[in-house]
Amino acid sequence: DDQPPDIRQQTVERELAALSALQLRPTELDLRCYAGEPDALREHLAGNDALWVRGGNVFMLRHALHVSGGDTVLPDLLRRDTIAYAGYSPGPCVLAPSLRGLEAVDDAAAVTRIYGASPIFDGLGVLPYAIVPHCRSPDHPESAACDQVAARYAAADVPHRTLRDGQALVIDGATEAIC
């Protein structure tokens, strides 16, 4: 993500502690460590039952997936149903066909500032619709911006699903539910 290293580290530690409290055995996977190494990333992911994708900037996540080869590895693993995918905020957003519209919430130019690369607006295409998180979630600072993205999607007939904080989109085969 585009947070300062100390803030990023605190956030990672908080996430690992929360997942450990659920009796899971999480480890950090930093996609930056797999730049140009998609086979190593595939091998690492194949050794896990699930992948938890934490919050941050959707464009930074998309860039990291591209540079690591995760944008081909991850959709393949999901199609073959060899790993469960979970997360929040940009985690589900990146699964959409496109990230267009989300620049109203996340800073797409952060990719250029930090990596000197153009932001990628194509999503992974795992889902046939966009995800808009934090909708109708007044305690979240991005809620109003996300509500506006959802309204723009609706006005333009862009297929999408909205999620309030605390909700989850659960997909099991052909069954899909927002819980």
DOBATOR-115549 format. One line per field, with one value per residue (C-alpha): residue number from 0; residue in one letter; x, y, z. Coordinates in Angstrom, 1 decimal. Each point is the difference from the previous one (the first is absolute). Example, Ala and Ser with C-alpha at 12.3 -4.5 7.8 and 13.67 -1.06 7.14 Angstrom:
residues 2
i <- c(0|1)
aa <- c(A|S)
east <- c(12.3|1.4)
north <- c(-4.5|3.4)
up <- c(7.8|-0.7)
end
This chain:
residues 179
i <- c(0|1|2|3|4|5|6|7|8|9|10|11|12|13|14|15|16|17|18|19|20|21|22|23|24|25|26|27|28|29|30|31|32|33|34|35|36|37|38|39|40|41|42|43|44|45|46|47|48|49|50|51|52|53|54|55|56|57|58|59|60|61|62|63|64|65|66|67|68|69|70|71|72|73|74|75|76|77|78|79|80|81|82|83|84|85|86|87|88|89|90|91|92|93|94|95|96|97|98|99|100|101|102|103|104|105|106|107|108|109|110|111|112|113|114|115|116|117|118|119|120|121|122|123|124|125|126|127|128|129|130|131|132|133|134|135|136|137|138|139|140|141|142|143|144|145|146|147|148|149|150|151|152|153|154|155|156|157|158|159|160|161|162|163|164|165|166|167|168|169|170|171|172|173|174|175|176|177|178)
aa <- c(D|D|Q|P|P|D|I|R|Q|Q|T|V|E|R|E|L|A|A|L|S|A|L|Q|L|R|P|T|E|L|D|L|R|C|Y|A|G|E|P|D|A|L|R|E|H|L|A|G|N|D|A|L|W|V|R|G|G|N|V|F|M|L|R|H|A|L|H|V|S|G|G|D|T|V|L|P|D|L|L|R|R|D|T|I|A|Y|A|G|Y|S|P|G|P|C|V|L|A|P|S|L|R|G|L|E|A|V|D|D|A|A|A|V|T|R|I|Y|G|A|S|P|I|F|D|G|L|G|V|L|P|Y|A|I|V|P|H|C|R|S|P|D|H|P|E|S|A|A|C|D|Q|V|A|A|R|Y|A|A|A|D|V|P|H|R|T|L|R|D|G|Q|A|L|V|I|D|G|A|T|E|A|I|C)
east <- c(0.0|1.0|0.3|3.3|1.9|-0.6|-3.7|-0.1|1.9|-2.4|-3.0|1.5|0.8|-3.6|-1.4|2.2|-1.1|-3.7|0.3|2.0|-2.7|-2.3|2.3|1.4|3.8|0.6|3.2|0.7|0.3|1.5|-0.5|2.9|2.3|-1.3|0.7|0.7|-0.4|-3.5|1.2|1.2|-3.2|-2.1|2.1|-0.5|-3.7|-0.4|1.2|-2.9|-3.7|-1.0|1.1|-1.1|0.4|0.0|-1.0|2.0|0.0|-1.6|2.3|3.1|-1.3|-0.7|3.5|1.5|-2.0|1.2|3.7|-0.1|-1.9|-2.8|-2.5|0.4|0.9|-2.9|-2.9|1.4|0.0|-3.5|-1.3|1.5|-1.5|3.3|0.0|-2.6|0.0|-1.0|0.6|-1.5|0.1|2.3|0.2|-3.4|0.1|3.0|-1.9|-2.3|0.3|1.0|1.1|-1.4|-1.9|2.1|2.4|-2.7|1.0|3.6|2.9|0.8|3.0|1.7|1.2|1.8|1.4|1.3|1.0|0.1|-2.5|-3.5|-2.9|-1.8|-3.8|-0.7|-1.1|0.8|-3.4|-0.6|-3.5|-2.4|-0.8|1.7|0.0|-0.5|1.0|-0.8|-3.5|-2.4|2.7|-0.1|2.9|2.3|1.7|-0.4|-3.7|-1.4|2.5|-0.8|-3.8|0.7|1.9|-2.9|-2.5|2.2|0.2|-3.8|-0.6|2.4|-1.4|3.4|-0.7|1.1|-0.6|0.2|1.2|-0.5|2.8|-0.7|-1.5|1.6|-0.5|0.2|0.3|-0.1|-0.1|-3.1|-1.5|0.5|-1.2|0.7|-0.1)
north <- c(0.0|3.6|0.5|0.9|-3.1|0.4|0.4|-3.0|-2.2|0.9|-0.8|-3.4|-0.9|0.9|-2.1|-3.0|0.3|0.1|-3.0|-1.9|0.7|-2.0|-3.0|0.5|-0.1|3.0|1.1|3.1|-0.3|3.2|0.0|2.3|-2.8|-2.0|2.6|-1.8|-3.4|-1.4|-3.6|0.7|1.8|-2.9|-2.5|2.2|0.3|-3.7|-0.8|1.9|-0.6|3.6|3.5|3.0|3.3|2.9|3.6|2.8|1.5|-2.1|1.4|-0.8|-3.5|-0.4|1.2|-2.5|-2.8|1.0|0.2|-3.3|-1.9|-0.3|1.3|-3.3|-2.3|0.9|-0.2|-3.4|-1.3|1.4|-1.6|-3.4|0.6|-0.7|3.0|1.9|3.8|2.4|3.6|3.5|3.3|-0.3|-3.8|-0.8|3.2|-1.3|-3.1|2.1|0.4|3.6|2.4|3.1|2.2|-1.0|2.8|2.1|-1.9|-1.1|2.0|-1.6|2.4|-1.6|-2.7|2.5|2.0|-3.1|-2.4|2.3|-2.2|0.7|-1.2|-3.0|0.4|-3.5|-2.3|-3.7|-0.9|-2.7|1.4|1.2|3.2|2.7|0.0|3.3|-0.4|2.3|1.0|1.3|-0.3|3.4|-1.0|-0.5|3.2|-1.2|-0.9|3.2|-0.4|-3.7|0.8|2.5|-2.7|-2.4|2.7|0.7|-3.8|-0.3|3.0|-1.4|-3.5|-1.4|-3.4|0.3|-1.1|2.3|-1.1|1.7|-0.4|-3.3|-1.6|-2.7|-1.3|-3.8|-2.0|-3.8|-1.5|1.5|1.2|3.6|1.9|3.2|-0.7)
up <- c(0.0|0.0|3.8|1.7|1.0|3.7|-0.5|-2.4|2.5|2.8|-2.2|-1.1|3.6|1.0|-2.8|0.9|3.6|-0.9|-2.3|2.7|2.5|-2.3|0.4|-3.5|-0.7|-2.1|-1.6|-2.0|-3.7|-1.4|-3.8|-0.4|0.9|-3.0|-2.7|-3.2|1.8|-0.8|0.3|3.5|0.9|-1.4|2.1|3.1|-0.5|-0.8|3.5|1.6|0.4|-0.2|-0.8|2.0|-1.9|2.4|-0.6|-1.6|-3.5|-2.8|-2.6|2.1|0.5|-3.8|-0.8|2.5|-1.5|-3.5|0.9|1.9|-2.6|2.6|-2.6|-1.9|2.8|2.3|-2.5|-1.1|3.6|0.6|-3.2|1.1|3.5|1.7|2.3|1.8|-0.4|2.7|0.9|0.1|-1.7|-3.0|0.5|-1.7|-2.2|-1.9|-1.1|-2.2|-3.8|0.4|2.7|-1.8|2.4|3.1|-0.7|1.8|3.2|-0.4|-1.4|-3.4|-0.4|3.1|-2.3|-2.2|3.0|1.7|-2.8|-3.1|-1.7|-1.4|2.1|-1.4|-0.3|-1.2|2.9|0.1|-1.5|2.5|0.7|-2.7|2.0|2.0|3.8|1.9|3.6|3.0|-1.4|2.5|2.7|1.8|2.3|-3.0|-1.3|-3.7|0.3|-1.7|-2.9|-0.4|0.1|-2.9|-2.0|0.5|-1.2|-3.1|-0.7|0.3|-2.3|-2.6|0.3|1.2|1.6|3.6|3.6|3.0|3.4|3.3|2.6|1.8|-3.1|-2.0|-3.5|0.2|-3.2|0.1|-3.5|-1.7|3.4|0.9|3.0|1.8|3.7)
end
